[in-house]
Amino acid sequence: MAKQKVRDTTFKNYKRAVEHRIIPALGKMKLDEIKVGHGQEFV
């Protein structure tokens, strides 16, 4: 794992966002399949 450049609490908040928001919404897609419309819909 790379050295963290953010505080522990910031990292935990990022991790929580990824696990609870981003992965459920986009996690089954491959990166090259994600288009602008997917990002706009997500936001």
C-alpha distances in whole Angstrom, upper triangle without the diagonal:
4,7,9,12,14,15,14,17,17,13,15,18,16,14,18,19,17,18,21,23,21,20,23,25,23,21,24,24,22,21,24,26,25,28,29,32,29,27,30,31,28,29
4,6,9,12,14,14,17,15,12,15,17,15,15,18,19,17,19,22,23,21,21,25,26,24,22,25,25,23,21,24,27,25,28,29,31,29,26,30,31,28,28
4,6,9,11,11,15,14,11,14,17,15,15,19,20,19,20,23,24,23,23,26,28,26,25,28,28,26,24,27,29,28,30,30,33,31,28,31,32,29,29
4,6,8,8,11,10,8,11,13,12,12,16,17,16,18,21,22,21,21,25,26,25,23,27,27,26,23,27,29,27,29,29,31,29,26,29,30,27,26
4,7,9,12,10,9,13,14,13,14,17,18,17,20,22,22,21,23,26,27,26,25,28,28,27,24,27,29,27,29,28,31,29,26,28,30,27,26
4,7,8,6,6,10,11,10,12,15,15,16,18,20,20,20,21,24,25,25,24,28,28,27,25,28,29,27,28,28,30,28,25,27,28,25,24
4,5,5,6,9,10,11,12,14,16,17,18,20,21,21,22,25,26,26,26,29,30,29,27,31,32,29,31,30,32,30,27,29,30,26,25
4,5,5,6,9,10,10,12,14,15,16,18,20,20,21,23,25,25,24,28,29,29,27,30,32,29,31,31,32,30,27,29,30,26,25
4,5,5,6,9,10,11,12,14,15,16,18,19,20,22,24,24,24,27,28,29,27,31,31,29,30,30,31,28,26,27,28,24,23
4,5,5,6,9,10,11,12,14,15,16,16,18,21,22,22,22,26,26,26,24,28,29,26,27,26,28,26,22,24,25,22,20
4,5,5,6,9,10,11,12,14,15,15,16,19,20,20,19,23,24,24,22,26,27,24,26,26,27,25,22,24,25,21,21
4,5,5,6,9,10,10,12,14,14,15,17,19,20,19,23,24,24,23,27,27,25,27,27,28,25,22,25,25,21,21
4,5,5,6,9,10,10,11,13,14,16,17,18,18,22,23,24,22,26,26,23,25,24,25,23,20,22,22,18,17
4,5,5,6,9,10,10,10,12,15,15,16,16,19,20,20,19,22,23,20,22,21,23,20,17,19,20,16,16
4,5,5,6,8,10,10,11,13,15,15,14,18,19,19,18,22,22,20,23,23,24,21,18,21,21,17,17
4,5,5,6,8,9,10,12,14,15,14,18,19,21,20,24,23,21,23,23,24,20,18,20,20,16,16
4,6,5,5,7,9,10,11,12,13,16,17,19,18,21,21,18,20,20,20,17,15,17,16,13,13
4,6,6,5,6,9,10,10,9,13,14,15,14,18,18,16,18,18,19,16,14,17,16,12,13
4,6,6,6,7,10,11,9,13,15,16,16,20,20,18,20,21,21,18,16,19,18,14,16
4,6,7,6,9,11,11,14,16,18,18,22,21,18,21,21,20,17,16,18,16,13,14
4,6,6,6,9,10,13,14,16,16,19,18,15,17,17,17,14,12,14,13,9,10
4,6,5,6,7,10,11,13,12,16,15,12,14,15,15,11,10,13,12,8,10
4,5,5,4,8,9,11,12,15,14,12,15,17,17,13,13,15,14,11,13
4,6,6,8,10,13,14,17,16,14,17,18,17,13,13,16,13,10,13
4,6,8,9,12,13,15,13,11,13,14,13,9,10,12,10,7,10
4,6,6,9,9,12,10,8,11,12,12,8,9,12,11,8,12
4,5,8,9,12,11,10,14,16,15,12,12,16,14,12,15
4,7,9,12,10,10,14,16,16,12,14,17,15,14,17
4,6,8,6,7,10,13,13,10,12,15,14,13,16
4,5,5,7,10,14,15,12,13,17,17,15,18
4,5,5,9,12,13,11,12,15,16,14,17
4,6,8,11,13,12,13,16,17,16,19
4,6,10,11,9,11,14,14,14,17
4,7,8,6,8,11,11,11,13
4,5,5,7,9,10,11,13
4,5,5,6,9,10,11
4,5,5,6,8,10
4,5,5,6,9
4,5,5,6
4,5,5
4,6
4
